[in-house]
Amino acid sequence: MVKIVYIGTSSFACPALQLIAATSNHEAVGVITQPDRPAGRRLELTPSSVKELAMKLHLPVFQPETIKSPTVIEQVKYLHPDIIVVAAYGQLLPPALMEIPKFGCLNIHGSLLPKYRGAAPVHWALLDGESKTGVTIMMVSEKLDSGGILAQQELTIKRRDNSQTIHDQLAHMGASLLMKTIPDFISGKIKPVPQGASPTAYARKLTKEDRLLDWNKNPLELWLKIRAFAPSPGAFTLINQEGSQKTLKIFDVIMSREKQFAPGQIARINKHGILVGAKSGALLLREIQLEGRKRMSARDLANSGIFKTGDILG
């Protein structure tokens, strides 16, 4: 029986925890996740996705403010894990914690390392227009996402993929790959392979400014940004409505080669959506959400009367 302490927070980490709990020769002896955080319009304290799953599985849950707490170290020592598994937790593990498990600490990362080390590998792969991504099972080290690689698996990025579809595919792929890797790693069949000194791209944490659309970019660049942030939190532009500037989130578009429109200008509105000028082309907006209103499809847009030809976005 392999005793595992599982450390994770977001929904990316849930499929692996589910598989560990369902496998007869593995035992999740404890789960560490972030404390409940305010969420939603009412800012109600909300548990992490990992906590919700762990509670359903009747697993012991610990929620320290910091993983470096001496109390956490003592709790993990008491559990005597063979392995610690980390996925999308949000904090670096301290050396004192990494020294506890017999076989060390493994991490599930949503990229083909060393490319896209960092907090947002899925978003940056889409923003950069990559044709493939994947998951890596690696050893946890003191430096961010730089430990030795145990296993990797590629995923082709399809045209209709967005951040959610890639996230979900990688989460399940990573869970399966982890379960294949653990027995081979424990038995000594596979050894960590060093990554090298430097990543070829760094996936830094994204900001609201990263989501803002610049209509002076070409349609391809705009499309890459829109699908990278769809369906949430959404790439956005600005529009003057009723005497104030409002946010307009854009979720789905079609690229157009029409070039006779000023960047950001609404050129046409019909049952197919809203055509907006860009550099050397245009975008047909197919699904959007205006601040204070519900999400709207192309057909709803044509009938809403909210927008008019000649309006300027940005």
C-alpha positions as CSV (number, residue, x, y, z in Angstrom):
1,M,0.0,0.0,0.0
2,V,1.4,3.4,-1.1
3,K,0.6,6.1,1.4
4,I,0.1,9.5,-0.2
5,V,-0.3,13.0,1.2
6,Y,-2.0,15.0,-1.5
7,I,-1.5,18.7,-1.9
8,G,-3.7,20.8,-4.3
9,T,-6.3,23.5,-4.6
10,S,-7.9,24.1,-8.0
11,S,-10.1,21.8,-10.1
12,F,-7.0,20.8,-12.1
13,A,-5.9,18.7,-9.1
14,C,-9.2,16.8,-8.6
15,P,-9.0,14.0,-11.2
16,A,-5.7,12.7,-9.7
17,L,-7.0,12.8,-6.1
18,Q,-10.1,10.9,-7.4
19,L,-7.9,8.2,-9.0
20,I,-5.7,7.8,-5.9
21,A,-8.7,7.3,-3.7
22,A,-10.2,4.8,-6.1
23,T,-7.0,2.7,-6.5
24,S,-6.8,-0.3,-4.1
25,N,-3.0,-0.2,-3.7
26,H,-2.9,3.6,-2.9
27,E,-4.1,5.4,0.1
28,A,-4.6,9.1,0.5
29,V,-3.8,9.5,4.2
30,G,-4.3,13.3,4.2
31,V,-5.1,16.3,1.9
32,I,-3.6,19.7,2.2
33,T,-5.4,22.6,0.4
34,Q,-5.7,26.4,0.7
35,P,-8.1,27.9,3.3
36,D,-11.6,28.8,2.2
37,R,-11.6,32.1,0.4
38,P,-14.3,34.8,-0.3
39,A,-15.9,34.2,-3.7
40,G,-18.9,35.4,-5.7
41,R,-20.7,38.7,-5.5
42,R,-21.5,38.2,-1.8
43,L,-17.9,37.2,-1.1
44,E,-19.0,34.2,0.8
45,L,-16.2,31.9,2.1
46,T,-15.9,29.1,-0.4
47,P,-13.9,25.9,-0.1
48,S,-11.4,24.9,-2.8
49,S,-12.4,22.3,-5.4
50,V,-9.9,19.9,-3.8
51,K,-11.5,20.4,-0.3
52,E,-14.9,19.7,-1.7
53,L,-13.8,16.5,-3.3
54,A,-11.8,15.4,-0.2
55,M,-14.8,15.8,2.0
56,K,-16.9,13.7,-0.4
57,L,-14.2,11.0,-0.2
58,H,-14.1,11.3,3.6
59,L,-10.4,12.2,3.6
60,P,-8.8,14.2,6.4
61,V,-8.2,17.8,5.2
62,F,-5.7,20.4,6.4
63,Q,-6.0,24.1,5.4
64,P,-2.9,26.0,6.6
65,E,-2.4,29.6,5.6
66,T,1.2,28.7,4.8
67,I,2.6,25.3,3.9
68,K,5.8,26.3,5.7
69,S,4.1,26.2,9.1
70,P,5.9,24.0,11.7
71,T,2.4,22.5,12.5
72,V,2.0,21.3,8.9
73,I,5.4,19.7,9.0
74,E,4.5,17.8,12.2
75,Q,1.1,16.8,10.8
76,V,2.7,15.3,7.7
77,K,5.4,13.5,9.7
78,Y,2.6,11.9,11.8
79,L,1.0,10.5,8.6
80,H,4.2,8.8,7.4
81,P,3.6,9.2,3.7
82,D,5.6,7.2,1.1
83,I,5.0,10.0,-1.4
84,I,3.7,13.5,-1.5
85,V,1.8,14.5,-4.7
86,V,1.3,18.2,-5.5
87,A,-0.9,19.6,-8.2
88,A,-2.0,23.3,-8.7
89,Y,-1.6,24.1,-5.0
90,G,-0.3,27.7,-5.1
91,Q,2.7,27.7,-2.8
92,L,6.2,26.3,-3.0
93,L,7.0,23.4,-0.6
94,P,9.6,24.0,2.1
95,P,12.7,21.7,2.2
96,A,11.6,20.4,5.6
97,L,8.4,19.0,4.1
98,M,10.1,17.6,1.0
99,E,12.4,15.5,3.2
100,I,9.6,13.6,4.9
101,P,8.3,11.1,2.3
102,K,10.4,8.0,1.6
103,F,10.2,8.5,-2.2
104,G,10.0,12.3,-2.3
105,C,7.5,14.7,-3.8
106,L,5.9,14.5,-7.2
107,N,4.2,17.3,-9.1
108,I,1.7,17.3,-11.9
109,H,2.3,20.2,-14.2
110,G,0.2,21.3,-17.2
111,S,2.9,21.8,-19.8
112,L,5.8,20.0,-21.5
113,L,8.5,21.2,-19.2
114,P,10.9,22.9,-19.3
115,K,8.6,25.0,-21.5
116,Y,6.0,27.1,-19.6
117,R,7.2,26.8,-16.0
118,G,5.0,28.9,-13.8
119,A,1.4,29.6,-12.7
120,A,-0.5,29.8,-16.0
121,P,0.9,27.2,-18.5
122,V,-2.4,26.5,-20.3
123,H,-3.2,30.2,-20.9
124,W,0.3,31.0,-22.2
125,A,0.4,28.0,-24.6
126,L,-2.8,29.2,-26.1
127,L,-1.7,32.9,-26.2
128,D,1.5,31.9,-28.0
129,G,-0.5,29.8,-30.6
130,E,1.2,26.5,-29.7
131,S,0.0,23.5,-31.7
132,K,0.6,21.1,-28.8
133,T,1.0,21.1,-25.0
134,G,0.9,18.3,-22.5
135,V,1.5,17.2,-18.9
136,T,4.7,16.5,-17.0
137,I,5.2,14.4,-13.8
138,M,8.3,15.7,-12.1
139,M,10.1,15.7,-8.8
140,V,9.4,18.7,-6.7
141,S,12.5,20.9,-6.1
142,E,13.1,24.2,-4.3
143,K,13.0,26.1,-7.5
144,L,9.7,26.6,-9.3
145,D,8.8,23.7,-11.7
146,S,12.5,22.8,-12.2
147,G,12.7,19.3,-10.8
148,G,13.7,16.2,-12.7
149,I,11.2,14.8,-15.2
150,L,9.7,11.3,-14.6
151,A,7.1,11.2,-17.4
152,Q,5.5,13.4,-20.1
153,Q,2.5,13.1,-22.4
154,E,1.6,15.3,-25.4
155,L,-1.8,16.8,-26.2
156,T,-2.6,18.3,-29.6
157,I,-4.3,21.7,-29.4
158,K,-7.3,21.8,-31.7
159,R,-8.7,25.0,-33.3
160,R,-11.9,24.9,-31.2
161,D,-10.1,24.4,-28.0
162,N,-10.0,27.1,-25.3
163,S,-8.5,27.3,-21.8
164,Q,-11.2,25.2,-20.2
165,T,-11.1,22.4,-22.7
166,I,-7.3,22.2,-22.5
167,H,-7.4,22.5,-18.7
168,D,-9.8,19.6,-18.4
169,Q,-8.0,17.3,-20.8
170,L,-4.7,17.9,-19.1
171,A,-6.1,17.4,-15.7
172,H,-7.4,13.9,-16.6
173,M,-4.3,13.1,-18.7
174,G,-2.1,14.1,-15.7
175,A,-4.1,11.9,-13.3
176,S,-3.7,8.8,-15.5
177,L,0.0,9.5,-16.2
178,L,0.6,9.9,-12.4
179,M,-0.9,6.5,-11.6
180,K,1.2,4.9,-14.3
181,T,4.3,6.7,-13.1
182,I,4.2,6.0,-9.3
183,P,4.7,2.2,-9.4
184,D,7.6,2.4,-11.9
185,F,9.2,5.2,-9.9
186,I,8.9,3.4,-6.6
187,S,10.3,0.2,-8.2
188,G,13.3,2.1,-9.7
189,K,12.3,1.4,-13.3
190,I,12.3,5.2,-14.1
191,K,14.7,7.8,-12.8
192,P,14.3,11.6,-12.9
193,V,15.8,13.3,-16.0
194,P,17.2,16.8,-15.3
195,Q,15.4,19.6,-17.2
196,G,18.4,21.8,-17.9
197,A,19.1,25.3,-16.6
198,S,16.5,27.5,-18.3
199,P,12.9,27.2,-19.6
200,T,12.2,28.2,-23.2
201,A,9.1,30.2,-22.0
202,Y,7.9,31.3,-18.6
203,A,4.1,31.1,-17.8
204,R,3.9,34.1,-15.4
205,K,0.7,34.8,-13.5
206,L,-1.8,36.7,-15.7
207,T,-3.3,40.1,-14.9
208,K,-6.5,41.9,-15.9
209,E,-4.4,43.9,-18.4
210,D,-3.4,40.8,-20.2
211,R,-7.0,40.1,-21.0
212,L,-7.6,43.6,-22.6
213,L,-8.0,43.4,-26.4
214,D,-6.1,45.8,-28.6
215,W,-7.9,46.3,-31.9
216,N,-4.7,47.5,-33.6
217,K,-3.5,43.9,-33.5
218,N,-4.3,41.5,-36.3
219,P,-7.3,39.1,-36.1
220,L,-5.1,36.1,-35.3
221,E,-3.5,37.7,-32.3
222,L,-7.0,38.8,-31.0
223,W,-8.4,35.3,-31.6
224,L,-5.6,33.7,-29.7
225,K,-6.2,35.9,-26.7
226,I,-10.0,35.4,-26.8
227,R,-9.8,31.6,-26.7
228,A,-7.0,31.7,-24.1
229,F,-9.3,33.4,-21.7
230,A,-12.6,31.6,-22.7
231,P,-14.9,30.7,-21.1
232,S,-13.5,32.4,-17.9
233,P,-12.5,35.0,-16.9
234,G,-12.9,36.2,-20.5
235,A,-10.9,38.6,-22.8
236,F,-12.6,42.0,-22.9
237,T,-12.8,45.3,-24.6
238,L,-14.4,48.6,-23.6
239,I,-17.4,50.4,-25.1
240,N,-19.2,53.6,-24.3
241,Q,-22.8,52.8,-23.3
242,E,-25.4,55.2,-21.8
243,G,-22.8,57.8,-21.0
244,S,-20.3,55.5,-19.3
245,Q,-17.6,53.1,-20.3
246,K,-18.5,49.5,-19.9
247,T,-16.7,46.2,-20.1
248,L,-17.6,43.9,-23.0
249,K,-16.4,40.3,-22.6
250,I,-15.9,38.3,-25.8
251,F,-16.0,34.5,-25.8
252,D,-16.3,33.3,-29.4
253,V,-15.3,34.9,-32.7
254,I,-14.6,34.1,-36.3
255,M,-11.7,35.7,-38.1
256,S,-12.4,37.7,-41.3
257,R,-10.1,39.0,-44.0
258,E,-12.3,42.1,-44.6
259,K,-9.9,45.1,-44.3
260,Q,-11.9,48.3,-45.0
261,F,-12.8,49.1,-41.4
262,A,-11.0,51.1,-38.7
263,P,-9.6,49.1,-35.8
264,G,-12.3,48.6,-33.1
265,Q,-15.2,49.9,-35.4
266,I,-18.4,48.0,-35.5
267,A,-18.8,47.6,-39.2
268,R,-21.9,45.3,-39.5
269,I,-24.5,43.7,-37.2
270,N,-26.7,40.8,-38.4
271,K,-27.9,37.4,-37.5
272,H,-24.3,36.1,-37.7
273,G,-23.0,38.5,-35.1
274,I,-21.1,41.8,-34.9
275,L,-18.2,42.4,-37.3
276,V,-15.5,44.6,-35.8
277,G,-12.4,46.0,-37.6
278,A,-8.9,45.1,-36.6
279,K,-5.4,45.5,-38.2
280,S,-5.4,43.9,-41.6
281,G,-8.8,42.2,-41.1
282,A,-11.8,41.9,-38.8
283,L,-13.4,39.7,-36.2
284,L,-17.0,38.5,-36.2
285,L,-18.2,38.4,-32.6
286,R,-20.3,35.4,-32.0
287,E,-20.8,35.3,-28.2
288,I,-20.3,38.2,-25.8
289,Q,-21.4,39.6,-22.4
290,L,-21.9,43.3,-21.8
291,E,-21.3,44.5,-18.3
292,G,-24.5,44.2,-16.3
293,R,-26.2,41.9,-18.9
294,K,-26.4,38.2,-19.6
295,R,-24.2,36.4,-22.0
296,M,-25.5,36.7,-25.5
297,S,-25.3,34.6,-28.7
298,A,-25.0,36.0,-32.2
299,R,-28.7,35.8,-32.9
300,D,-29.5,37.6,-29.6
301,L,-27.0,40.3,-30.6
302,A,-28.8,41.0,-33.8
303,N,-32.1,41.5,-32.1
304,S,-30.9,43.3,-28.9
305,G,-30.5,46.9,-30.2
306,I,-27.7,47.4,-27.7
307,F,-25.1,48.1,-30.4
308,K,-25.1,50.1,-33.6
309,T,-23.0,50.3,-36.7
310,G,-20.1,52.8,-36.2
311,D,-19.7,52.3,-32.5
312,I,-16.0,52.0,-31.5
313,L,-14.7,49.4,-29.2
314,G,-11.5,49.8,-27.1
